[in-house]
Amino acid sequence: MSREKIITNLQQAVYILNFAAVCLVAGSMSMGIFRIVDAMEAEMFLSLLKVRPWNPRTIIITSIAGYLCLVLLSCAGQLWEHRGRYMRVMITLGEMVLCIWTTVALNMNYNGLVLLVVADMVRGQKGSRQKLILGIAIVGLYTIVNYNLTGACFNMIPWESFLTAYSASTQAFLKGILSVFSSMNLVLFILYMTMLIQGEYRERERIQNLNEQLEEANRKLKEYAAEAERNAETRERNRLAREIHDTLGHALTGIVAGIDASLTMMDISPEATRQQLVKIGEVARQGMTDVRRSVSKLRPDALEKLDLEDALVKMLKDAGAASGADIRFHNQVKPLKFHEDEEEVVYRVVQEAATNAIRHGHADEIAITISKEEGRLTIEVHDNGIGCGQVEEGFGLKHMKERLSLLEGTLEYGGREGFYIIARIPIRWGEEH
């Protein structure tokens, strides 16, 4: 059985037990008055009292009605305990008033209702300040309803006076029953408070464990954030390295190849050499623009001004003009327009493949084809360069793989006579413009 269920059962037992005690005291008082009146002993009975007792029916109705209202308010307080502090205070004050009212109706001959109210007050109060106020309220409430302390001051009629109408054995029996009720009420109250204290202790332990887990989670989160920051820095360094390699490397390759060609034509055709140098200057300026944009985390300048196909045509035309290589470009996908991240990867892969063919393969003929194959964009680059029997991945090939991996693409390459590169990218065709 859960702790909450046990607490609920204990509380119900307290309600029933106190109802029995209230009925016992109120009933014995009322029946005692009736018995005295029937025995024609009312005058003698009143002569022994300082005040006139209530009407017997008033005693029963007032005490039982007050107690039932107290129970209803107690139950309402448990249902509304999360409606704010002021609601809880109003309910507590109402319980205290009903407790005093019922106890006064019983002529303060039973103060067990105080324990019921105290149990509700303890259950609803948390925090050292609230518990201090609670302690003061409990002391004040107990003082008010205690017959020995205040009953005599207000001329309350003791229960024993009403019991004089009964025989000695009946008096002993009634006193014994009330004593049992009071003892059982105290035992149930102690059990109830024990369960509440255990529950509060466990709740504190649970909160402490949660705080420790939260601190551990915060520590791990800080470690993760630091690691993520380091990874982000590494990725950014790699990105900048790729960008600079793709832009500056491509431009420098064209410049070197163009200068070599210019040196060869210088004595033969000065005019052709001049035109070649002009083209080399354009390639150098374009390379510088791309480097600046790469450092600023922007796309290639050509993609900023042109669509992907026109940017590829311009880039390959400039590379061919600067290096003297014959670069043929065939695009079988119309329109060649994708998301920005996909367009940049396509552009860089074609740029790097052409640059490697000129720089490392010394190719003078390069064929580049873009097609759609099984839902993927395929880029094929073939050249007539010197080829390579055993390929060692350099900076360019690694960066091509890294770029393609961001889009879950693949890269194949090889060739002894000439060299080929095949890149396949799962383009998001469903979102084409």
Salt bridges, closest charged atoms under 4 A:
GLU4 OE2 - ARG3 NH2 3.27
GLU4 OE1 - ARG123 NH2 3.41
GLU81 OE2 - HIS82 NE2 3.67
GLU200 OE2 - LYS131 NZ 2.87
GLU200 OE2 - ARG204 NH2 3.10
GLU203 OE2 - ARG206 NH2 2.59
GLU216 OE2 - ARG219 NH2 2.27
GLU223 OE2 - ARG219 NH1 2.56
GLU227 OE1 - ARG230 NH2 2.38
GLU236 OE2 - ARG239 NH2 3.14
GLU236 OE2 - LYS297 NZ 3.81
GLU243 OE1 - ARG348 NH2 2.79
GLU243 OE2 - ARG403 NH2 3.01
ASP246 OD1 - HIS245 ND1 3.35
ASP246 OD2 - ARG403 NH2 2.98
GLU271 OE2 - ARG274 NH2 2.83
ASP301 OD1 - ARG293 NE 2.93
ASP301 OD2 - LYS305 NZ 3.28
GLU309 OE2 - LYS334 NZ 2.72
ASP318 OD2 - LYS314 NZ 3.10
ASP326 OD2 - ARG328 NH1 3.17
GLU340 OE2 - ARG299 NH1 3.63
ASP341 OD1 - ARG428 NH2 3.25
GLU342 OE2 - ARG428 NE 3.70
GLU343 OE1 - ARG299 NH2 2.91
GLU352 OE1 - HIS245 ND1 3.31
GLU373 OE2 - ARG424 NE 3.47
GLU374 OE1 - ARG376 NH2 3.58
GLU380 OE1 - HIS382 NE2 3.51
GLU393 OE2 - LYS401 NZ 2.47
GLU402 OE1 - ARG242 NH1 2.71
GLU412 OE2 - ARG424 NH1 2.97
GLU431 OE1 - HIS339 NE2 2.77
GLU431 OE1 - ARG428 NE 3.97
